[in-house]
């Protein structure tokens, strides 16, 4: 199918052209999406993916881009965000929620319903789908702890499937969805009843800790590196090397928390990539451990 005919087929999805990805990312860096899609419900996302796959078109899907570095010049023309897919249902202690809802919104809606289990996640700025993709966690809480199933579009089987938690490959900052053969549409959670005042108090306490410890007043993508083991903290190793405040171009190791890279002074994705490479090299030379990033690079 020619590009002209393909774009005619894609007209019902109300795409925009030449959209700045800086405005989509918490890092506030990145190039432009030639074609940018924001489907409003899972069925629309599925249809869009089917058309692109049938035409062998490469594309990228993200939620709120809180864990992503977009390239300065994007090689992928077709970019999709799930952020308009936000429907939420609560019935007793069970929740069904679409992938694009902000995780913080989910946490507070559950708290208002006196449902406990997500308190430590309320400060994470990503989407529900992104949290499941990364198996996001903080302060002893992990999204997969209370998750029971995930509704996905399986690109290989070309069908919608419901995966029980046990089939999702959850581990520390890992899931089956990182293989990108399945796209998260909706999840189901089963939480515990608890006093609303106690839930909100715990959430506020944890959010205060975040504010005190993390550089939330600068653009970033959160913690840069995975912990290779429970007793190895990349931030402490970076700090011990005297690299707090170290910068390459506009990308800088935070003075407040050395596990974060912040951006300022017209930073580029290339700056971030070079700084991450430098930090990995220094930590490896000292410890013999190769760090893996939590953040992902979209090109």
Secondary structure, 3 states (H helix, E strand, C coil): CCHHHHHHHHHHHCCEEEEEHHHCCCCCCCCEEEEEECCCCHHHHHHHHHHHHHCCCCEEEECCCCCEEECCCCCCCEEEECCCCCCEEEECCEEEEECCCEHHHHHHHHHHCCEECCHHHCCCCCEHHHHHHHCCEECCEEHHHCEEEEEEEECCCCEEEEEEHHHCCCECCECHHHHCCEEEEEEEEECEECCHHHHHHHHHHHHHHHHHHCCCCCEEEEECECCCECCECHHHHHHHCCCCCCEECCEEECCCCCCEEEECCCCCHHHHHHHHHHHHHHHHHHHCCCCCECCEEEC
